[in-house]
């Protein structure tokens, strides 16, 4: 059984997920990056699902631009702070090479990102609190991070733990 199968078993996807399908080739072309296989699988099954009433994947499809537009504005939004406080920013930001690229967001405004420094299926998940400027890296992919956080097997210092395999509230 894969980690994705385990996630689906404990948090069944909605029968009609919101904003779950579209043209991945177009998204990747606009981003200039190939995206991880597990993220595409997650979005295809869950769309913009609100896990544990707290964390939502940033699907690139549907009525709102949750992934591509915000990603393309990230560097410009953070450049001023980083230039003034380089010690507070240990990672580059997309579209810089190897930069952080958000793939989920919490209700608290925290970002769950990839560190895009290797091949997409090897990207590290980095949780980032942009208000307090602290980070927490996890050497796992999106689905493994999400399943681990939901089950309590993985914790981050950036945001609270989730109830065990909590679905949408």
PyMOL CGO cylinders between C-alpha atoms (Angstrom):
from pymol import cmd
from pymol.cgo import CYLINDER

trace = [
    CYLINDER, 0.00, 0.00, 0.00, 1.31, 3.45, -0.90, 0.3, 1, 1, 1, 1, 1, 1,
    CYLINDER, 1.31, 3.45, -0.90, 1.17, 6.52, 1.32, 0.3, 1, 1, 1, 1, 1, 1,
    CYLINDER, 1.17, 6.52, 1.32, -1.48, 7.92, -1.03, 0.3, 1, 1, 1, 1, 1, 1,
    CYLINDER, -1.48, 7.92, -1.03, -3.59, 4.75, -0.63, 0.3, 1, 1, 1, 1, 1, 1,
    CYLINDER, -3.59, 4.75, -0.63, -3.28, 5.11, 3.13, 0.3, 1, 1, 1, 1, 1, 1,
    CYLINDER, -3.28, 5.11, 3.13, -4.39, 8.75, 2.96, 0.3, 1, 1, 1, 1, 1, 1,
    CYLINDER, -4.39, 8.75, 2.96, -7.41, 7.86, 0.81, 0.3, 1, 1, 1, 1, 1, 1,
    CYLINDER, -7.41, 7.86, 0.81, -8.36, 5.03, 3.15, 0.3, 1, 1, 1, 1, 1, 1,
    CYLINDER, -8.36, 5.03, 3.15, -8.36, 7.32, 6.19, 0.3, 1, 1, 1, 1, 1, 1,
    CYLINDER, -8.36, 7.32, 6.19, -9.60, 10.51, 4.51, 0.3, 1, 1, 1, 1, 1, 1,
    CYLINDER, -9.60, 10.51, 4.51, -11.88, 9.51, 1.63, 0.3, 1, 1, 1, 1, 1, 1,
    CYLINDER, -11.88, 9.51, 1.63, -11.76, 12.08, -1.19, 0.3, 1, 1, 1, 1, 1, 1,
    CYLINDER, -11.76, 12.08, -1.19, -14.94, 13.97, -2.00, 0.3, 1, 1, 1, 1, 1, 1,
    CYLINDER, -14.94, 13.97, -2.00, -17.08, 12.42, -4.73, 0.3, 1, 1, 1, 1, 1, 1,
    CYLINDER, -17.08, 12.42, -4.73, -16.86, 15.68, -6.70, 0.3, 1, 1, 1, 1, 1, 1,
    CYLINDER, -16.86, 15.68, -6.70, -13.65, 17.46, -5.67, 0.3, 1, 1, 1, 1, 1, 1,
    CYLINDER, -13.65, 17.46, -5.67, -13.52, 21.21, -6.22, 0.3, 1, 1, 1, 1, 1, 1,
    CYLINDER, -13.52, 21.21, -6.22, -11.04, 22.40, -8.86, 0.3, 1, 1, 1, 1, 1, 1,
    CYLINDER, -11.04, 22.40, -8.86, -9.40, 18.99, -9.26, 0.3, 1, 1, 1, 1, 1, 1,
    CYLINDER, -9.40, 18.99, -9.26, -8.70, 18.73, -12.96, 0.3, 1, 1, 1, 1, 1, 1,
    CYLINDER, -8.70, 18.73, -12.96, -7.14, 20.70, -15.77, 0.3, 1, 1, 1, 1, 1, 1,
    CYLINDER, -7.14, 20.70, -15.77, -4.10, 20.83, -18.00, 0.3, 1, 1, 1, 1, 1, 1,
    CYLINDER, -4.10, 20.83, -18.00, -0.98, 20.03, -15.98, 0.3, 1, 1, 1, 1, 1, 1,
    CYLINDER, -0.98, 20.03, -15.98, 1.24, 20.63, -19.04, 0.3, 1, 1, 1, 1, 1, 1,
    CYLINDER, 1.24, 20.63, -19.04, -0.03, 24.21, -19.28, 0.3, 1, 1, 1, 1, 1, 1,
    CYLINDER, -0.03, 24.21, -19.28, 0.50, 24.80, -15.54, 0.3, 1, 1, 1, 1, 1, 1,
    CYLINDER, 0.50, 24.80, -15.54, 4.04, 23.43, -15.69, 0.3, 1, 1, 1, 1, 1, 1,
    CYLINDER, 4.04, 23.43, -15.69, 4.80, 25.45, -18.81, 0.3, 1, 1, 1, 1, 1, 1,
    CYLINDER, 4.80, 25.45, -18.81, 3.69, 28.69, -17.13, 0.3, 1, 1, 1, 1, 1, 1,
    CYLINDER, 3.69, 28.69, -17.13, 5.66, 27.86, -13.96, 0.3, 1, 1, 1, 1, 1, 1,
    CYLINDER, 5.66, 27.86, -13.96, 8.70, 26.67, -15.92, 0.3, 1, 1, 1, 1, 1, 1,
    CYLINDER, 8.70, 26.67, -15.92, 8.83, 23.66, -13.58, 0.3, 1, 1, 1, 1, 1, 1,
    CYLINDER, 8.83, 23.66, -13.58, 7.58, 20.12, -13.63, 0.3, 1, 1, 1, 1, 1, 1,
    CYLINDER, 7.58, 20.12, -13.63, 5.50, 19.41, -10.50, 0.3, 1, 1, 1, 1, 1, 1,
    CYLINDER, 5.50, 19.41, -10.50, 5.75, 16.31, -8.30, 0.3, 1, 1, 1, 1, 1, 1,
    CYLINDER, 5.75, 16.31, -8.30, 3.70, 13.28, -9.27, 0.3, 1, 1, 1, 1, 1, 1,
    CYLINDER, 3.70, 13.28, -9.27, 2.20, 12.88, -5.80, 0.3, 1, 1, 1, 1, 1, 1,
    CYLINDER, 2.20, 12.88, -5.80, 0.90, 16.47, -5.81, 0.3, 1, 1, 1, 1, 1, 1,
    CYLINDER, 0.90, 16.47, -5.81, -0.85, 15.91, -9.14, 0.3, 1, 1, 1, 1, 1, 1,
    CYLINDER, -0.85, 15.91, -9.14, -2.41, 12.76, -7.69, 0.3, 1, 1, 1, 1, 1, 1,
    CYLINDER, -2.41, 12.76, -7.69, -3.45, 14.66, -4.53, 0.3, 1, 1, 1, 1, 1, 1,
    CYLINDER, -3.45, 14.66, -4.53, -5.10, 17.47, -6.50, 0.3, 1, 1, 1, 1, 1, 1,
    CYLINDER, -5.10, 17.47, -6.50, -6.79, 15.00, -8.85, 0.3, 1, 1, 1, 1, 1, 1,
    CYLINDER, -6.79, 15.00, -8.85, -8.39, 13.16, -5.95, 0.3, 1, 1, 1, 1, 1, 1,
    CYLINDER, -8.39, 13.16, -5.95, -9.09, 15.99, -3.48, 0.3, 1, 1, 1, 1, 1, 1,
    CYLINDER, -9.09, 15.99, -3.48, -8.91, 19.30, -5.38, 0.3, 1, 1, 1, 1, 1, 1,
    CYLINDER, -8.91, 19.30, -5.38, -9.06, 22.26, -3.01, 0.3, 1, 1, 1, 1, 1, 1,
    CYLINDER, -9.06, 22.26, -3.01, -10.01, 20.07, -0.05, 0.3, 1, 1, 1, 1, 1, 1,
    CYLINDER, -10.01, 20.07, -0.05, -9.76, 21.62, 3.42, 0.3, 1, 1, 1, 1, 1, 1,
    CYLINDER, -9.76, 21.62, 3.42, -7.83, 18.98, 5.40, 0.3, 1, 1, 1, 1, 1, 1,
    CYLINDER, -7.83, 18.98, 5.40, -8.50, 18.99, 9.15, 0.3, 1, 1, 1, 1, 1, 1,
    CYLINDER, -8.50, 18.99, 9.15, -10.43, 22.20, 8.62, 0.3, 1, 1, 1, 1, 1, 1,
    CYLINDER, -10.43, 22.20, 8.62, -7.02, 23.87, 8.40, 0.3, 1, 1, 1, 1, 1, 1,
    CYLINDER, -7.02, 23.87, 8.40, -4.75, 23.02, 5.43, 0.3, 1, 1, 1, 1, 1, 1,
    CYLINDER, -4.75, 23.02, 5.43, -5.69, 23.36, 1.75, 0.3, 1, 1, 1, 1, 1, 1,
    CYLINDER, -5.69, 23.36, 1.75, -3.65, 22.25, -1.29, 0.3, 1, 1, 1, 1, 1, 1,
    CYLINDER, -3.65, 22.25, -1.29, -3.16, 25.07, -3.80, 0.3, 1, 1, 1, 1, 1, 1,
    CYLINDER, -3.16, 25.07, -3.80, -4.80, 23.61, -6.86, 0.3, 1, 1, 1, 1, 1, 1,
    CYLINDER, -4.80, 23.61, -6.86, -3.92, 25.38, -10.11, 0.3, 1, 1, 1, 1, 1, 1,
    CYLINDER, -3.92, 25.38, -10.11, -7.39, 24.73, -11.56, 0.3, 1, 1, 1, 1, 1, 1,
    CYLINDER, -7.39, 24.73, -11.56, -10.85, 26.15, -11.14, 0.3, 1, 1, 1, 1, 1, 1,
    CYLINDER, -10.85, 26.15, -11.14, -12.36, 29.45, -10.23, 0.3, 1, 1, 1, 1, 1, 1,
    CYLINDER, -12.36, 29.45, -10.23, -9.46, 30.88, -8.22, 0.3, 1, 1, 1, 1, 1, 1,
    CYLINDER, -9.46, 30.88, -8.22, -5.79, 31.08, -9.02, 0.3, 1, 1, 1, 1, 1, 1,
    CYLINDER, -5.79, 31.08, -9.02, -4.35, 29.39, -5.92, 0.3, 1, 1, 1, 1, 1, 1,
    CYLINDER, -4.35, 29.39, -5.92, -0.99, 28.12, -7.23, 0.3, 1, 1, 1, 1, 1, 1,
    CYLINDER, -0.99, 28.12, -7.23, 0.41, 29.82, -10.31, 0.3, 1, 1, 1, 1, 1, 1,
    CYLINDER, 0.41, 29.82, -10.31, -0.40, 33.50, -9.73, 0.3, 1, 1, 1, 1, 1, 1,
    CYLINDER, -0.40, 33.50, -9.73, 0.68, 33.58, -6.08, 0.3, 1, 1, 1, 1, 1, 1,
    CYLINDER, 0.68, 33.58, -6.08, 3.85, 31.64, -6.97, 0.3, 1, 1, 1, 1, 1, 1,
    CYLINDER, 3.85, 31.64, -6.97, 4.75, 34.14, -9.66, 0.3, 1, 1, 1, 1, 1, 1,
    CYLINDER, 4.75, 34.14, -9.66, 4.34, 37.03, -7.16, 0.3, 1, 1, 1, 1, 1, 1,
    CYLINDER, 4.34, 37.03, -7.16, 6.19, 35.38, -4.27, 0.3, 1, 1, 1, 1, 1, 1,
    CYLINDER, 6.19, 35.38, -4.27, 9.69, 36.71, -4.94, 0.3, 1, 1, 1, 1, 1, 1,
    CYLINDER, 9.69, 36.71, -4.94, 8.48, 40.26, -5.49, 0.3, 1, 1, 1, 1, 1, 1,
    CYLINDER, 8.48, 40.26, -5.49, 6.46, 40.15, -2.26, 0.3, 1, 1, 1, 1, 1, 1,
    CYLINDER, 6.46, 40.15, -2.26, 9.34, 38.85, -0.15, 0.3, 1, 1, 1, 1, 1, 1,
    CYLINDER, 9.34, 38.85, -0.15, 12.32, 40.56, -1.80, 0.3, 1, 1, 1, 1, 1, 1,
    CYLINDER, 12.32, 40.56, -1.80, 12.24, 43.71, 0.36, 0.3, 1, 1, 1, 1, 1, 1,
    CYLINDER, 12.24, 43.71, 0.36, 12.20, 41.81, 3.65, 0.3, 1, 1, 1, 1, 1, 1,
    CYLINDER, 12.20, 41.81, 3.65, 14.88, 39.40, 2.47, 0.3, 1, 1, 1, 1, 1, 1,
    CYLINDER, 14.88, 39.40, 2.47, 17.13, 42.21, 1.26, 0.3, 1, 1, 1, 1, 1, 1,
    CYLINDER, 17.13, 42.21, 1.26, 16.85, 43.90, 4.67, 0.3, 1, 1, 1, 1, 1, 1,
    CYLINDER, 16.85, 43.90, 4.67, 17.06, 40.67, 6.70, 0.3, 1, 1, 1, 1, 1, 1,
    CYLINDER, 17.06, 40.67, 6.70, 19.04, 38.06, 4.76, 0.3, 1, 1, 1, 1, 1, 1,
    CYLINDER, 19.04, 38.06, 4.76, 19.74, 36.05, 7.94, 0.3, 1, 1, 1, 1, 1, 1,
    CYLINDER, 19.74, 36.05, 7.94, 15.98, 35.47, 8.36, 0.3, 1, 1, 1, 1, 1, 1,
    CYLINDER, 15.98, 35.47, 8.36, 15.62, 33.93, 4.89, 0.3, 1, 1, 1, 1, 1, 1,
    CYLINDER, 15.62, 33.93, 4.89, 17.64, 30.72, 4.56, 0.3, 1, 1, 1, 1, 1, 1,
    CYLINDER, 17.64, 30.72, 4.56, 16.02, 29.71, 1.25, 0.3, 1, 1, 1, 1, 1, 1,
    CYLINDER, 16.02, 29.71, 1.25, 15.65, 31.31, -2.16, 0.3, 1, 1, 1, 1, 1, 1,
    CYLINDER, 15.65, 31.31, -2.16, 12.12, 32.00, -3.41, 0.3, 1, 1, 1, 1, 1, 1,
    CYLINDER, 12.12, 32.00, -3.41, 10.51, 30.81, -6.63, 0.3, 1, 1, 1, 1, 1, 1,
    CYLINDER, 10.51, 30.81, -6.63, 11.32, 31.59, -9.42, 0.3, 1, 1, 1, 1, 1, 1,
    CYLINDER, 11.32, 31.59, -9.42, 14.93, 31.67, -8.21, 0.3, 1, 1, 1, 1, 1, 1,
    CYLINDER, 14.93, 31.67, -8.21, 16.74, 28.36, -8.83, 0.3, 1, 1, 1, 1, 1, 1,
    CYLINDER, 16.74, 28.36, -8.83, 15.94, 25.94, -6.00, 0.3, 1, 1, 1, 1, 1, 1,
    CYLINDER, 15.94, 25.94, -6.00, 13.44, 28.41, -4.55, 0.3, 1, 1, 1, 1, 1, 1,
    CYLINDER, 13.44, 28.41, -4.55, 10.53, 27.77, -2.21, 0.3, 1, 1, 1, 1, 1, 1,
    CYLINDER, 10.53, 27.77, -2.21, 7.28, 27.16, -4.09, 0.3, 1, 1, 1, 1, 1, 1,
    CYLINDER, 7.28, 27.16, -4.09, 4.10, 27.01, -1.96, 0.3, 1, 1, 1, 1, 1, 1,
    CYLINDER, 4.10, 27.01, -1.96, 1.83, 24.00, -2.58, 0.3, 1, 1, 1, 1, 1, 1,
    CYLINDER, 1.83, 24.00, -2.58, -0.57, 24.38, 0.38, 0.3, 1, 1, 1, 1, 1, 1,
    CYLINDER, -0.57, 24.38, 0.38, -1.68, 27.04, 2.81, 0.3, 1, 1, 1, 1, 1, 1,
    CYLINDER, -1.68, 27.04, 2.81, -3.10, 26.95, 6.32, 0.3, 1, 1, 1, 1, 1, 1,
    CYLINDER, -3.10, 26.95, 6.32, -5.92, 28.99, 7.79, 0.3, 1, 1, 1, 1, 1, 1,
    CYLINDER, -5.92, 28.99, 7.79, -3.25, 30.80, 9.84, 0.3, 1, 1, 1, 1, 1, 1,
    CYLINDER, -3.25, 30.80, 9.84, -1.52, 32.03, 6.69, 0.3, 1, 1, 1, 1, 1, 1,
    CYLINDER, -1.52, 32.03, 6.69, 1.38, 29.57, 6.90, 0.3, 1, 1, 1, 1, 1, 1,
    CYLINDER, 1.38, 29.57, 6.90, 2.81, 28.21, 3.66, 0.3, 1, 1, 1, 1, 1, 1,
    CYLINDER, 2.81, 28.21, 3.66, 3.65, 24.61, 2.98, 0.3, 1, 1, 1, 1, 1, 1,
    CYLINDER, 3.65, 24.61, 2.98, 6.28, 24.75, 0.25, 0.3, 1, 1, 1, 1, 1, 1,
    CYLINDER, 6.28, 24.75, 0.25, 8.62, 22.65, -1.79, 0.3, 1, 1, 1, 1, 1, 1,
    CYLINDER, 8.62, 22.65, -1.79, 12.30, 23.40, -1.90, 0.3, 1, 1, 1, 1, 1, 1,
    CYLINDER, 12.30, 23.40, -1.90, 12.73, 23.03, -5.67, 0.3, 1, 1, 1, 1, 1, 1,
    CYLINDER, 12.73, 23.03, -5.67, 16.41, 22.15, -5.60, 0.3, 1, 1, 1, 1, 1, 1,
    CYLINDER, 16.41, 22.15, -5.60, 16.28, 18.61, -7.07, 0.3, 1, 1, 1, 1, 1, 1,
    CYLINDER, 16.28, 18.61, -7.07, 14.03, 16.62, -9.37, 0.3, 1, 1, 1, 1, 1, 1,
    CYLINDER, 14.03, 16.62, -9.37, 10.36, 17.24, -8.51, 0.3, 1, 1, 1, 1, 1, 1,
    CYLINDER, 10.36, 17.24, -8.51, 9.67, 13.87, -6.90, 0.3, 1, 1, 1, 1, 1, 1,
    CYLINDER, 9.67, 13.87, -6.90, 12.64, 14.48, -4.56, 0.3, 1, 1, 1, 1, 1, 1,
    CYLINDER, 12.64, 14.48, -4.56, 11.63, 17.96, -3.38, 0.3, 1, 1, 1, 1, 1, 1,
    CYLINDER, 11.63, 17.96, -3.38, 11.72, 18.61, 0.35, 0.3, 1, 1, 1, 1, 1, 1,
    CYLINDER, 11.72, 18.61, 0.35, 8.65, 20.05, 2.08, 0.3, 1, 1, 1, 1, 1, 1,
    CYLINDER, 8.65, 20.05, 2.08, 9.34, 23.26, 4.00, 0.3, 1, 1, 1, 1, 1, 1,
    CYLINDER, 9.34, 23.26, 4.00, 6.73, 24.75, 6.31, 0.3, 1, 1, 1, 1, 1, 1,
    CYLINDER, 6.73, 24.75, 6.31, 7.09, 28.51, 6.50, 0.3, 1, 1, 1, 1, 1, 1,
    CYLINDER, 7.09, 28.51, 6.50, 5.49, 31.11, 8.71, 0.3, 1, 1, 1, 1, 1, 1,
    CYLINDER, 5.49, 31.11, 8.71, 5.87, 34.37, 6.76, 0.3, 1, 1, 1, 1, 1, 1,
    CYLINDER, 5.87, 34.37, 6.76, 4.76, 36.48, 9.74, 0.3, 1, 1, 1, 1, 1, 1,
    CYLINDER, 4.76, 36.48, 9.74, 7.38, 35.16, 12.15, 0.3, 1, 1, 1, 1, 1, 1,
    CYLINDER, 7.38, 35.16, 12.15, 9.93, 34.20, 9.53, 0.3, 1, 1, 1, 1, 1, 1,
    CYLINDER, 9.93, 34.20, 9.53, 10.64, 30.70, 10.69, 0.3, 1, 1, 1, 1, 1, 1,
    CYLINDER, 10.64, 30.70, 10.69, 10.90, 27.52, 8.71, 0.3, 1, 1, 1, 1, 1, 1,
    CYLINDER, 10.90, 27.52, 8.71, 10.75, 23.78, 9.32, 0.3, 1, 1, 1, 1, 1, 1,
    CYLINDER, 10.75, 23.78, 9.32, 12.05, 21.38, 6.64, 0.3, 1, 1, 1, 1, 1, 1,
    CYLINDER, 12.05, 21.38, 6.64, 10.88, 17.78, 6.17, 0.3, 1, 1, 1, 1, 1, 1,
    CYLINDER, 10.88, 17.78, 6.17, 12.63, 15.45, 3.69, 0.3, 1, 1, 1, 1, 1, 1,
    CYLINDER, 12.63, 15.45, 3.69, 9.33, 14.05, 2.34, 0.3, 1, 1, 1, 1, 1, 1,
    CYLINDER, 9.33, 14.05, 2.34, 6.94, 14.79, -0.52, 0.3, 1, 1, 1, 1, 1, 1,
    CYLINDER, 6.94, 14.79, -0.52, 3.55, 16.49, -0.37, 0.3, 1, 1, 1, 1, 1, 1,
    CYLINDER, 3.55, 16.49, -0.37, 1.41, 13.40, 0.20, 0.3, 1, 1, 1, 1, 1, 1,
    CYLINDER, 1.41, 13.40, 0.20, 3.80, 11.89, 2.74, 0.3, 1, 1, 1, 1, 1, 1,
    CYLINDER, 3.80, 11.89, 2.74, 3.89, 15.19, 4.62, 0.3, 1, 1, 1, 1, 1, 1,
    CYLINDER, 3.89, 15.19, 4.62, 0.10, 15.53, 4.59, 0.3, 1, 1, 1, 1, 1, 1,
    CYLINDER, 0.10, 15.53, 4.59, -0.54, 11.92, 5.66, 0.3, 1, 1, 1, 1, 1, 1,
    CYLINDER, -0.54, 11.92, 5.66, 2.13, 12.17, 8.37, 0.3, 1, 1, 1, 1, 1, 1,
    CYLINDER, 2.13, 12.17, 8.37, 0.75, 15.45, 9.70, 0.3, 1, 1, 1, 1, 1, 1,
    CYLINDER, 0.75, 15.45, 9.70, -2.83, 14.19, 9.70, 0.3, 1, 1, 1, 1, 1, 1,
    CYLINDER, -2.83, 14.19, 9.70, -1.87, 10.94, 11.45, 0.3, 1, 1, 1, 1, 1, 1,
    CYLINDER, -1.87, 10.94, 11.45, 0.32, 12.62, 14.05, 0.3, 1, 1, 1, 1, 1, 1,
    CYLINDER, 0.32, 12.62, 14.05, 3.45, 10.82, 12.80, 0.3, 1, 1, 1, 1, 1, 1,
    CYLINDER, 3.45, 10.82, 12.80, 4.91, 14.09, 11.54, 0.3, 1, 1, 1, 1, 1, 1,
    CYLINDER, 4.91, 14.09, 11.54, 4.86, 17.40, 13.36, 0.3, 1, 1, 1, 1, 1, 1,
    CYLINDER, 4.86, 17.40, 13.36, 6.01, 20.89, 12.49, 0.3, 1, 1, 1, 1, 1, 1,
    CYLINDER, 6.01, 20.89, 12.49, 6.97, 23.82, 14.66, 0.3, 1, 1, 1, 1, 1, 1,
    CYLINDER, 6.97, 23.82, 14.66, 5.23, 26.18, 12.24, 0.3, 1, 1, 1, 1, 1, 1,
    CYLINDER, 5.23, 26.18, 12.24, 1.61, 25.17, 12.88, 0.3, 1, 1, 1, 1, 1, 1,
    CYLINDER, 1.61, 25.17, 12.88, -0.38, 22.93, 15.23, 0.3, 1, 1, 1, 1, 1, 1,
    CYLINDER, -0.38, 22.93, 15.23, -0.72, 19.18, 14.92, 0.3, 1, 1, 1, 1, 1, 1,
    CYLINDER, -0.72, 19.18, 14.92, -3.87, 17.83, 13.29, 0.3, 1, 1, 1, 1, 1, 1,
    CYLINDER, -3.87, 17.83, 13.29, -6.32, 15.42, 14.85, 0.3, 1, 1, 1, 1, 1, 1,
    CYLINDER, -6.32, 15.42, 14.85, -5.54, 11.88, 13.70, 0.3, 1, 1, 1, 1, 1, 1,
    CYLINDER, -5.54, 11.88, 13.70, -6.54, 11.47, 10.05, 0.3, 1, 1, 1, 1, 1, 1,
    CYLINDER, -6.54, 11.47, 10.05, -8.85, 14.40, 10.25, 0.3, 1, 1, 1, 1, 1, 1,
    CYLINDER, -8.85, 14.40, 10.25, -10.84, 15.14, 7.16, 0.3, 1, 1, 1, 1, 1, 1,
    CYLINDER, -10.84, 15.14, 7.16, -12.73, 18.28, 6.36, 0.3, 1, 1, 1, 1, 1, 1,
    CYLINDER, -12.73, 18.28, 6.36, -14.71, 19.84, 9.18, 0.3, 1, 1, 1, 1, 1, 1,
]
cmd.load_cgo(trace, "trace")
